[in-house]
Amino acid sequence: MFELCASILAADFAHLARDVQAADAAGADAFHIDIMDGHFVPAISFGTGMVRTMRGLTRKPLDVHLMVETPLDFVEELAALGVERVSVHYEIPGGPGPALQAIRAAGMQPGLVLNPETPVEAAKPFLPQIRQLLLMTVHPGRGGQPYLPGSNARIAAASQLVQAAPQPIPIQVDGGITLCTIAEAHAAGAWSFVSGSAVFGGPVPRNVRQLRLAATVCPQDLL
């Protein structure tokens, strides 16, 4: 299986509707929205106002990544805005359990995020609760970073781990996803790919087409 989740963090905010609609028409499967609070990560990005804007621009699934210390503060409003998936970090104060339960109770699909330093085994107690496991393949909080060495081994380990879950759990990866990294990540077991710069950096229709092809085709064959 394969899903391309376009991260709007790399879109041209002066022409957001143009970029989002171009990615939608070109075949992006979902849109990834990073909400950062300036505490859990140093950066501040979007709030729920951007989620509202995105819901007006596309009917594709909205995949919200909460890089915040208090995700429970966002759950009710995200559900009201029609968000399909919400992922929270394992590393938040107090742990992710209450937030995962609240997301599911609100009718959304809960996802668990692991930072690069967190062992994939940390997800094991939460497997019955989650519908997505997101592995950060860069350090969270800033776009445009290179894919971290060792990420494919973590993906493979996570793919083995989720086999014990009572329901299928897709592995999503976020950070440094380009024509050069997507195929090996896919082969390691990831099937949902968050990509920002590689989608919105240049002609969006071409970028979306090439990323989808590159998941299973050697990048040199696209040149």
KAVEN-V910474 format. One line per field, one symbol per residue. ss: DSSP state (a for helix, b for strand, c for the rest). psi: psi as a letter, one per 30 degrees, with the letter a starting at -180 (. if undefined). burial: + if it has 9 or more other C-alpha atoms within 8 Angstrom, else -. A space follows every 50 residues. Layout:
ss = ???
psi = ???
burial = ???
//
This chain:
ss = ccbbbbbaaaccaaaaaaaaaaaaaacccbbbbbbbbccccccbcccaaa aaaaaaacccbbbbbbbccccaaaaaaaaaccccbbbbbcccccccaaaa aaaaacccbbbbbbcccccaaaaaaacccccbbbbbcccccccccccccc aaaaaaaaaaaaaacccccbbbbbcccccccaaaaaaacccbbbbcaaaa cccaaaaaaaaaaaccccaaaac
psi = lkkjjkjffgljffheeeeeeeeeffgkflkkjjjkfgeelflkclafee eeeeffflglkkjkjjilfiffffeeeeeffgkekkklkeglkflfeeee eeeeffglkklkkklefkkffffeffefflgkjjkkglklfklgllkkkf eeeeeeeeeeeffflflkjkkkkjkgjafffeeeeeeffkfkjkkdefef iajeeeeeeeeeeffgkkefff.
burial = --++++++-++----+--++++++-+-++++++++++++++-++-+-+-- ++-++-++--+++++++++-++-+++-++-+-++++++++-+---+--++ ++++-+-+++++++++---+--++--+--+++++++++--+-+---+--- ++-++++++-++--+---+++++++++++-++++++-+++++++++++++ +--++-++++++-++---+----
//
